[in-house]
Every structure is written in structure tokens, then in C-alpha cells.
């Protein structure tokens, strides 16, 4: 089937809007809080019912309160809890409401009042967690599911604790799901149905939701083959067991960095003959992602090719804060829409695209926004989609009345039920608290008595979200952005550059002395520590006489470099930073191959080296101004002057960043500089030398010396013409220096 396209904005379907408004207003009326005076008094007394209100009213309290809640399960005793309460909530930025002030009215954490406060707060948070988590034990979960069934609601179960570090944990995660499915099959057997009912209507009653990253401790888009092999093996095992037991399986979507690999794994496995005819499987799309609409169109094409429908769960997305903070930290363009209204607008056009292709996929619309759900139902009515061919979803504890109201309209309503202990579930709880207290949250706006016409207004994309994404500007020194390996092009570039650099292995590299490369008699290999038989290159070692030649050349250049205008020295540093940025992928590859550093860490090191160039250039501009230190009757000026010749001895573990930082700091302040790198990371230093030479540092001003530290290095340390030494290395050598 050809996938139907839609315009880029939701304004293309005015016929849906009138019905959307009608349904939404009916749902609002049906879910209106109608609490008697006894219930109001109860809520005022119970602290857990007040915490969210406190957080909404005070942003400073919100941050500190959620930080405290996040660490609470890891605190071992009441004294520790009381101490953390005072640390987090006792800060000046926190404006405490009266109940929390009374709670913190203790002088010592280990006192009786301190322990009473700790007990009260722990109990409050545990009660709050139970609101959003269906149970800590299977018996508690089944009790919650039984209650949902009485309300004509079905469920999907999510095991908390998906963050795995070891393969033992990954295996345990899979085994816990296998056990859970057996328990579900016993309690919720698949109901027999007539053959006439469509495959869509024969979905199993019981469903589990899983996260692919928990199936492999080393899940990484930079290792797509290794990850896909390991994860696919465990996915097959899960799906086989689910098929035997009649349990539906839905795959959640997580952080943006995992998106492409998650989709690739699922598409490959679900096209295999063993699973291609299965319609009891689903995947998730997150509407807050800028590329989600295109992803959905590609999924629809793939499902049409597959020939058997599956479920696409559409959600807004649960990691917005994390994605934004991560993007700002790294200087990346955020992968998410900046404004909630844009996410809502994208959600509606994705809903429309899903439902207009209801012959291809089963749509599961997950939202607590009354308008979003009403919009889906309006489209379903207009297209006369059978109500059992669309599923509406909410999170456990987040929109209970809405779920019941949707079910009364004869829709299948599925409640997403997290299950597990509080410690592994804390990340989930914090996400729910953030969602409930965000200014743009539908639930928050409804509590704030936002006018109905504003609450139900048709969302349109914010202007900034219509334009191509740019990094968020920062009001401080702008660090060089790391490479975003969540982007397919970045991963491809990295792989291609590694191949290109491998083709350059084995070359000989000489020291750079007085403006020329100096051949020597002694050659030593630099090898790849992760594959010692692979020779990265040969380096020529200087003897003490040749090292003295370098010192003499530096001494001859000291006067001219000292008097070179600061603006020229600064320009050289900025050029060096720009050249590093242009050669980033190549430098990363050399670091990976010569010192065995993982790709991301190697990339971050290049960023640090670039930052050193630009930051020290900016600082030199500031230092050149000097400082006035006038006294009555005196005119005083505090200024900085070069020392002379600097010897930089850099280590192997940060072969580019530390070498760059110590070298360019000495150069920009007017010192002639000799760089002697560690022998086992010398080729990376050779690449740094190429950049500094190209940036314009004159002969004698910058020199690169390959030499044995125990002989030539020791000789240079004691040389009378060396004025300063910058060293990073072992304590033993540092003490000798």
C-alpha cells in the first residue's frame, strides 16, 4: 500500500477540528474533579498530596525537592535522610512552605526530631511513588491489574530497572520478563475469538513493554553489528516465549542516541520468516523528536512491505529535559522541539498520518492531553475506523478519570503500568514528577484553571521549531561541541576516517627542530595497544646533542617571539583551534589507534584541545591589558612578561589535550616551547605539531622533540637555558623534576 502523505502542519484537516472540540469538551466535563469537603480536608492534611503543589509554586524548591527524592532510596538510615533533607531543602534558594519548614525544624540529623522528619518524608515519598508505580511485588501488581479490569481497562506491564551495566544484569532483565509472561499467562489467559474477527481485534489481553537497551550492557550505536547481534538473539527468545504464551510485546523508545539502532534491530528481526506474520508486536514513536514524522513515514512503508500489521504507539516523549540538557552541554542542536506546543502539533499530524493508514498499522495513542485523545477520536469517527482498530493509552496514576471516560466510549484503553522496586524505579518516578509539575503540562494547566478555549486550542508549531535546529546559545565561553554520534552521518564519517587513517599506518615521523624535520639513527615503533602487532608508525629519537640544538634554536628565537605583538600570537592560537576542528575526525582516529581510547572519549579529547587554543587566546587578550594598582601619588601597572624557554613533557593518556594545553599556554604568553611527548603517543604529538606549524608559529618558537625520557628528557630538565617546565606524569618522575 502507498503511504498517504500529509502537509507539514495540522491545519490541513479543518473537518476534524469541530468534532475534536466537541469530544474534548465532553471529556473535560466527564473528568472534572468533584471533591467533597471531606476529601479537600484530607488532601490538606496528607503531605504527599501537597508535595506536587509545593513544587509547582516554587521552581527552586522543585529542583531541590526532586534531587532529594532521586537520592532517597540510596540513603541507608534516618540520620542520613535527615542530613540530606537539610542539605537540599535548607539552602537559601529554597522558599519552604509551612509544612516543610515544620518538618525541617530540627538542629541535629541524629536527633529524635531529625529521625521523625526522616520517617515522615520517606513515608510521604513512598506513598507518592505508589501513585505512579503499579506495585513492587507481583501480587501487588495483580491487585492493581484486577482493579483496572473492573473498570474495563487493559494494561501493559513495564519492568523497572532497565539500566544495565553488566551482562549478568542484562540476562537477569530478560529472565525476569520470561517469568513475568508466564505469570501473566496464568492470571490473564488469551480469550478465544471467532475466526471472523480481524487480526487486529485478536490482540492478546496481556501485554509487556520492554526496552532494547536493557538486553545488552554494551548497547552502542557505534558498534551496530555487535549490538544488533547480541540484542536480536535476546529479542527472538522473548518473542518466541511470548508467542507460546499468547502475550503481546511492545518495544519502548528511549533516548535519542539509541533511536536509529533500536529501529534497525526491530525492523530486521520482525522481517524474519519466524516473526513476519506476528501482529501482536509493537514499536514506539516519540512526537517531541524533530525527525519523528519522517521516521513514521518510513515505518509505514516498511510495515506495508512486511505485509502484516503491527502496533505503533505514539507518545509525546519522556526524556525532553535530558535531551535538552545534553544538547546544551555538548553544544549540539537539540533533537527535540524546543516548545511543548510544537510537540503537540507534531503529535496531531502524526496521529492523522497513523489513522489515515489504519489498513497498515494499529494505532495506539498515548497521551493525558484531552485534546490529543479527542483529536484521534475525531479522525477515527470521520474515517469510520472501527473503534477496536485504534487503542488509547495512559500512564498508571496519571489520568485515571480520563482512562475511564475513554473506555466508556467503547475504545480499548490500555494503562502503562510500571512494576518494580523503588530504587530502580526512581528515574521513572522523577520523570513523572517533572511531567506533572512542568508549566506546559496539560495536567498542570488544568489544575491552574486555564480557560477551556486556551486548554483546547489547536496547537501550531512555534517559529523556532519550524526553522532548522541550531545549538542553544550560552552566555559564557563556548566549548567546542563534541561529535553527536546519534547522527548517522557522524557515525559514517568516523568509520570512513578510521579506514583512511589505517591506510597511513607505518610511516616514519621525525622531530621538528628549528623549522625542519630532523632525521635520526634510532627508530622505535609506536603500536596500537589494543592490537600490539599493528604498528601505528615509527618515530626517530633524538640524542642529547640534537636536543641541545633545539634548545639553542629556541634561545635564538626568544627575543623576537617575546616582542611579537600579542595580537599575532593570539591569531596563531585561534588558527590552531580552527585547524583542529577541521581535522577533528582524523585526530580522533589517531587517538583511537595509538593509545586505544574509545571513540567518544577520543572525540571529547579533541574538543578539549580545541578549547585550550581558543580559551588561552581569549585569556591572553585579557591578561595583556594588565591591572591598575594605583595608590595616592603613584601610578602602578601590573603586567605579565614571558619567562623564556618552556619545556613541556606530556603524558600518553591524554596525548592531544594535555599536550595542547600546556604547549599553547606557553606559546601564547610569549615563551619558546619544546614539546617532548610520551614515546607511546608520539605520533599524535606529530599531528599536533603539523597543526601548530600550519597555524604560523615560527622556527625555533615551537619545536617537537621525540626522545627517551630517562636520558634526553632528564638532560633537558637540568638544562640551564630551560626557564620553566610543564609536566604531567607519574609522581616519581614529577618528584625528580
Secondary structure, DSSP 8 states (H G I E B T S, - for coil): -------SSGGG-HHHHHHHHHHHHHHHHHT-----HHHHHHHHH-HHHHHHHHHHH-HHHHHHHHHHHHHHTT--SHHHHHHHHHHHHSSTT----HHHHHHT--S-TTSHHHHHHHHHHHHHHHHHHHHHS--SSHHHHHHHHHHHHHTT-EEEEEES-----SHHHHHHHHHHHHHHHHHHHHHS------TTS-TGGG--S-EEEE-GGGG-TT--GGGHHHHHHHHHHHHHHHHHHHHHHT-EEEE----GGGHHHHHHHHHHHHTSTTTTT--SEEEEEETTBTTHHHHHHHHHHHHHHH-S--EEEEE--S-HHHHHHHHHHHT-B-SB-SSHHHHHHHHHHHHHHHHTTTTT-EEEEE-S-HHHHHHHHHHHHHTT--GGGEEEEEETTT-HHHHHHHHHTT-EEEEEEEES-HHHHHHHHHHHHHHHH-TT-HHHHHHTT--HHHHT------HHHHS---B---SS--------TTSHHHHHHHHHHHHHHHTTTT-EE-EEETTEEE--SEEEEEEETTEEEEEEEEEEE--HHHHHHHHHHHHHHHHHHHTS-HHHHHHHHHHHHHHHHHTHHHHHHHHHHHH---HHHHHHHHHHHHHHHHHHHHHHHHHHT-EE--BTTB--EE-----SEEEEE--STTTTHHHHHHHHHHHHTT-EEEEE--GGGHHHHHHHHHHHHHHT--TTTEEE----IIIIIHHHHT-TT--EEEE-S-HHHHHH-
